[in-house]
């Protein structure tokens, strides 16, 4: 496990992020749907969203172009700040209602990313 953690920290982070997102989904309640809230996303929350989108993009290349996917994962492993992401997830988990805002922005970002491809 230690060698896997050292070789693929971004993949392990993705798994942790996916688990955190899955847990948070269960705790989110439906809001009024207008997308307005008292608090905007922090820079760390935006970083988390961008990192997730980048990892998801790399992962989507795996089935049809594993060489490109490996290259993207290698780049992400060296550029993504996993400590920052872990701290952000910990902070968000202490204020679980923040996940709703993050999911909304993540959905918008994923939609925009898909329309660019």
C-alpha distance (Angstrom), angle and dihedral (degrees) to the residues before:
residue distance angle dihedral
X1 . . .
X2 3.80 . .
X3 3.79 93.2 .
X4 3.80 90.4 47.3
X5 3.80 90.0 51.1
X6 3.79 90.5 51.4
X7 3.80 94.3 44.8
X8 3.80 98.8 44.5
X9 3.82 110.1 22.4
X10 3.81 92.3 149.8
X11 3.79 92.8 54.3
X12 3.77 91.2 48.9
X13 3.78 89.2 47.7
X14 3.81 89.2 50.9
X15 3.79 90.2 53.5
X16 3.81 90.7 49.6
X17 3.80 90.8 46.7
X18 3.79 91.7 49.1
X19 3.80 90.4 50.0
X20 3.80 91.5 49.1
X21 3.79 90.9 48.2
X22 3.81 91.1 48.8
X23 3.80 91.6 50.5
X24 3.76 91.8 46.9
X25 3.80 92.4 49.6
X26 3.77 89.7 63.7
X27 3.78 91.8 52.9
X28 3.81 97.0 47.2
X29 3.75 116.8 103.6
X30 3.78 123.5 -156.4
X31 3.76 112.9 -96.1
X32 3.75 131.5 -158.6
X33 3.82 89.4 -78.9
X34 3.78 97.5 -130.0
X35 3.81 92.4 114.1
X36 3.77 93.2 -130.6
X37 3.73 121.4 123.1
X38 3.73 139.2 160.1
X39 3.79 94.6 -106.8
X40 3.79 129.7 53.8
X41 3.78 121.0 -148.4
X42 3.77 115.8 -82.0
X43 3.80 121.9 -125.8
X44 3.81 89.1 -106.0
X45 3.80 91.4 52.9
X46 3.81 90.2 49.7
X47 3.81 89.1 49.2
X48 3.81 89.7 52.0
X49 3.80 91.3 51.7
X50 3.80 93.3 47.3
X51 3.80 91.6 48.1
X52 3.80 91.4 49.9
X53 3.81 91.6 50.4
X54 3.82 91.4 48.6
X55 3.80 91.9 49.7
X56 3.79 91.9 46.0
X57 3.81 89.3 51.4
X58 3.81 91.9 51.6
X59 3.78 91.1 46.6
X60 3.81 92.2 51.1
X61 3.82 89.2 59.9
X62 3.79 93.6 56.8
X63 3.82 100.9 85.1
X64 3.81 97.3 50.1
X65 3.82 103.1 23.0
X66 3.81 113.0 22.3
X67 3.81 93.9 168.1
X68 3.80 91.5 59.4
X69 3.81 90.2 44.0
X70 3.80 92.1 52.4
X71 3.79 89.9 48.9
X72 3.80 91.1 51.2
X73 3.81 91.7 46.9
X74 3.79 90.4 50.4
X75 3.79 90.6 52.2
X76 3.81 92.4 46.0
X77 3.81 91.4 48.5
X78 3.78 89.0 59.0
X79 3.80 98.1 41.3
X80 3.81 107.9 36.5
X81 3.79 115.3 88.9
X82 3.80 100.7 -137.2
X83 3.81 92.8 -178.4
X84 3.81 90.3 56.0
X85 3.79 90.2 49.2
X86 3.80 93.3 47.9
X87 3.81 90.9 49.7
X88 3.81 90.6 47.5
X89 3.80 92.0 51.4
X90 3.81 90.1 48.8
X91 3.81 90.6 51.3
X92 3.79 92.9 46.7
X93 3.80 91.3 48.9
X94 3.80 89.0 56.8
X95 3.82 87.7 57.1
X96 3.80 100.0 35.7
X97 3.82 93.5 178.6
X98 3.83 87.2 70.8
X99 3.82 89.3 71.3
X100 3.80 90.3 72.0
X101 3.82 91.2 59.7
X102 3.78 91.0 44.9
X103 3.82 92.3 50.6
X104 3.78 91.0 49.8
X105 3.80 92.2 51.8
X106 3.81 92.1 41.6
X107 3.79 90.0 54.2
X108 3.82 91.6 49.7
X109 3.80 92.0 46.8
X110 3.81 92.9 48.2
X111 3.80 90.5 49.4
X112 3.82 91.4 50.0
X113 3.80 91.1 46.4
X114 3.82 91.6 50.8
X115 3.80 92.5 49.7
X116 3.83 90.9 54.0
X117 3.80 92.5 56.4
